Amino acid sequence: MPERVSLDRKIIRVFAVLGLVTFLVSLGLLIVARLSLGSGGELRQLAGADFFEKFGLWLALGSLLFALAGLKTASGIKAARRWAWPASLVLAVILLVLFPLGTIFGLKLLFDLFSSEVKDWFRTSGHIPVSGVGAGPEYRGPNPDLIRQLEEQSLKRKK
């Protein structure tokens, strides 16, 4: 795995772990707010608990989804899966919004994903479209081993 691909994978993993931490912290704060302020009343309104419950729940859910997508993408990059390059691209665009560190690392990911080293690594693995959107892997010709195995199987069936 080239150095740039390895670094991109590490960046995605770090932000995925940060997403998990954000999920756990926001979920913990929601539970503490609910338990300490009770189910209703003026104190909850003064503390802004109703707003925090709605916003915090969406924050927790979004963080969890981002973390799971990041971990899945990092494992796909390690295994050189076909979908890892576009998934990394989507995560890089999402990172651009997370100012300031997300923006810096999102730009780094974008520049790396479109670099020739990373594209060549995915292309030689046959996991990035060669031409056009959704193009399949390059055609490398017939597989002689597979042809020989199929011929042997057909000869065995005839006997």
C-alpha positions in Angstrom: 0.0 0.0 0.0 1.5 3.4 -1.0 2.3 5.9 1.7 -0.4 8.3 0.6 -3.1 5.6 0.7 -1.9 4.5 4.1 -1.9 8.1 5.4 -5.4 8.7 4.0 -6.6 5.5 5.7 -5.2 6.8 9.0 -6.9 10.2 8.6 -10.2 8.5 8.0 -9.7 6.2 11.0 -8.9 9.1 13.3 -12.0 11.0 12.3 -14.1 7.9 12.7 -12.8 7.4 16.2 -13.5 11.1 16.9 -17.0 10.5 15.6 -17.5 7.6 18.0 -16.2 9.7 20.9 -18.7 12.5 19.9 -21.5 9.9 19.8 -20.6 8.6 23.3 -20.2 12.1 24.9 -23.4 13.5 23.4 -25.3 10.4 24.4 -23.9 10.6 27.9 -24.8 14.3 28.2 -28.4 13.5 27.0 -28.7 10.8 29.7 -27.3 13.0 32.4 -29.5 15.9 31.4 -32.6 13.7 31.4 -31.8 12.1 34.8 -30.8 15.3 36.6 -33.5 17.6 35.3 -36.4 15.3 35.4 -39.2 14.8 32.9 -40.7 18.2 32.8 -40.9 21.6 34.4 -39.5 25.1 34.4 -36.0 24.0 35.2 -35.8 22.0 32.0 -36.9 25.0 30.0 -34.4 27.3 31.7 -31.6 24.8 31.1 -32.5 24.4 27.4 -32.9 20.6 27.8 -35.7 20.3 25.3 -33.5 21.9 22.6 -30.5 19.9 23.6 -32.4 16.6 23.5 -33.5 17.2 19.9 -30.2 18.6 18.8 -28.1 16.2 20.8 -30.0 13.2 19.5 -29.3 14.3 15.9 -25.7 15.0 16.7 -25.3 11.6 18.3 -26.9 9.8 15.4 -24.9 11.8 12.8 -21.7 11.1 14.6 -22.4 7.4 14.9 -23.2 7.2 11.1 -20.1 9.1 10.2 -18.0 6.9 12.5 -19.4 3.7 11.1 -18.9 4.9 7.5 -15.3 6.0 8.3 -14.4 2.6 9.9 -16.0 0.7 7.0 -14.2 2.9 4.4 -10.8 2.4 6.2 -11.3 -1.3 6.2 -12.2 -1.1 2.5 -9.1 0.8 1.7 -7.0 -1.7 3.5 -8.6 -4.5 1.5 -8.4 -2.5 -1.7 -12.2 -2.7 -2.3 -13.8 -1.1 -5.3 -16.1 1.1 -3.3 -13.4 2.5 -1.0 -12.2 5.3 -3.4 -15.7 6.9 -3.9 -16.5 6.4 -0.2 -13.3 8.2 0.7 -14.2 11.0 -1.6 -17.6 11.4 0.1 -16.0 11.4 3.6 -13.4 14.0 2.4 -16.2 16.3 1.2 -18.0 15.9 4.6 -14.7 16.6 6.4 -14.5 19.9 4.6 -17.4 21.2 6.7 -15.8 20.4 10.0 -13.8 23.6 10.5 -10.8 23.9 11.1 -9.2 20.4 11.4 -11.7 18.7 9.2 -11.2 21.3 6.5 -7.4 20.8 6.5 -7.6 17.0 6.5 -10.5 17.0 4.0 -8.4 19.0 1.6 -5.5 16.7 2.1 -7.7 13.7 1.4 -9.1 15.3 -1.8 -5.6 16.2 -3.1 -4.4 12.7 -2.3 -7.4 10.9 -3.8 -6.8 12.6 -7.1 -3.1 12.2 -7.1 -1.6 9.8 -9.6 0.0 7.6 -7.0 -3.4 6.8 -5.3 -5.2 6.5 -8.6 -2.6 4.1 -9.9 -2.8 2.0 -6.8 -6.6 1.6 -7.1 -6.3 1.1 -10.9 -3.7 -1.6 -10.7 -6.0 -3.4 -8.2 -8.8 -2.8 -10.7 -10.9 -1.0 -8.1 -11.3 2.5 -9.6 -13.2 3.3 -12.8 -10.8 3.5 -15.7 -13.0 5.7 -17.9 -16.4 7.2 -17.1 -18.5 6.8 -14.1 -19.1 3.3 -12.9 -16.8 1.7 -15.5 -15.7 -1.8 -14.6 -12.2 -3.0 -14.0 -9.8 -3.2 -17.0 -10.1 -6.3 -19.1 -7.0 -8.3 -18.8 -7.7 -11.1 -21.3 -8.8 -14.7 -20.7 -7.6 -16.6 -17.7 -5.7 -19.7 -18.9 -5.9 -21.4 -15.6 -9.7 -21.1 -15.4 -10.0 -22.3 -19.0 -7.9 -25.4 -18.3 -9.9 -26.2 -15.1 -13.2 -25.9 -17.0 -11.9 -28.1 -19.8 -10.7 -30.8 -17.3 -14.1 -30.7 -15.6 -16.0 -31.1 -18.8 -13.7 -34.1 -19.8 -14.4 -35.7 -16.4 -18.1 -35.4 -16.9 -17.9 -37.0 -20.4 -16.2 -40.1 -19.0 
